[in-house]
Amino acid sequence: MSWISPVPLTDLPHTVLSLTHTLTFKFCFISH
C-alpha cells in the first residue's frame, strides 16, 4: 500500500501523527 502514499515509509509515523492531530483539531473545532 506504499504506492498510494507520496511520503517514504520512514516518515509515515510523523505523517500519521500530523494527520491525526489535524483531524482531532478540526473535530474539536467543529464540535465546539
C-alpha positions in Angstrom: 0.0 0.0 0.0 3.1 2.2 -0.2 2.2 3.1 -3.7 -0.7 5.3 -2.6 1.5 7.2 -0.1 3.7 10.0 -1.5 5.8 10.0 1.6 8.6 7.5 2.5 7.8 4.7 5.0 10.3 6.2 7.3 8.3 9.4 7.5 5.0 7.6 7.8 4.7 7.8 11.6 5.2 11.5 11.5 2.7 11.9 8.7 0.1 9.8 10.6 0.7 11.8 13.7 0.3 15.1 11.9 -2.8 13.9 10.1 -4.3 12.7 13.4 -3.6 16.0 15.0 -5.2 17.9 12.2 -8.3 15.7 12.2 -8.5 16.0 16.0 -8.2 19.8 15.8 -10.9 20.0 13.1 -13.2 17.7 15.1 -12.8 19.7 18.3 -13.3 22.9 16.4 -16.5 21.7 14.8 -17.7 20.1 18.0 -17.4 23.4 19.8 
